[in-house]
Amino acid sequence: MRDERIVAAVMGVMLATAVSATGAFAQGGVFGVKGGLTLASADVEDIEGTFDTGNRTGWAAGAFFSMGSGALSIQPELNLINLGFEATGLPGSPDVELRYFAPAVLLRLGLPLAVVRPGLLAGVGVGIEIDCQIGGATCDDADPSLETQTTDPTGLFGADLDVAFGMGVLRAEARYLIGLRDIHEASDVWTEIKNRAWQVQAGFGFRF
């Protein structure tokens, strides 16, 4: 019940922020695409309490609308993201790979300078699971197997830097993702899995 309330709350925040974005849209903004790397891990608990995990490198890509030309802007996003962890407590230390379609809405507080525009980001998102694999096998068929929740509400925090040229914008950003629910549903090994990840991305956009 608690997980369902978390998902509902995150979806409510995203909807309310998106509705309020209609006023900011009239002020102009940036539409763009981005991509980069993730250093993913997880807050994991296992049945015996002795399990160990490691980081795994993945990828992220997406599109964004940064709406509002002043110090405060609203940024809806559509992302594909590769998360998971290295299961160092299992033979061969296989990767647990989780892929998500991840819409998000963030608030950006930045310096509205002419050319170089640094900013801070904070917001919420929902990861919708596309795929789950352990050591290259689907999580249902792997040994040990893993059943996961189909959604993962997340909190997002970070910073970015826009460099404007003409009607274009180059963007670099770093952010941290925190999974807000236990995505584990059934497993012979794990009792709790919460996603964690650093993301470093670069992209470009066009001002409107």
Steps between C-alpha positions, in 0.01 A plus 500: 500500500785738584663446157171575324470827694855597397423438133174695523671792675780518241252484212296775665803727533593438136147577380470818709838624381419425137172692525675799656755490217248639250564855622877457486478360147385838370824654628714288270757236581711220354414170330784250472639149518773355722687183577778367718610252763359375828694358792227289655483319830226392738411498867468121534405268783519123471349211692817419695612860554849435355451584132733744325446709185705716267443784256423445133540742212196557280355764273224760486337694216201725468328818391416806707297821494641775719215751522549852632769752416557647847679372808236229565396256230309172476651204316285201397704208362460164326794269574633151440733392779710194578534423872582201721802372692777241496400199710843435652347258751407253222737267307649689206377836637229542233346834416141563601386728216177702524377711209234766543295745299512791743292817461593772749422860592767723652528857626812686389640798688763671288681822430331660194827620346549575131733216402606267786209396724569274800203352683381264773240227438256314725194297416318169484458225246351155449700213350282260299687172464581387146738213572669315787801271449749318722823397331340531154194284584155640569438541872218244496728234345824582685635304796427652745187650349360842582151646470486880507243774533404648163543862616758683707429859615822698530642822639750692285758761603782658303661790320540601137674754279355651181719677243294701252599567139252667268172307533683191625605377845769253605424333833703297750350360820560272795222361718428242769200265486342350812243221466218559749358146518617145547488362144552139620181294490621139531846341507694212655786737587387861548244650736537868398641688201492879463657663196780755528696660214726786399438632149732715285351619171556746218262625234383783283179690449329786325349808658145601410 
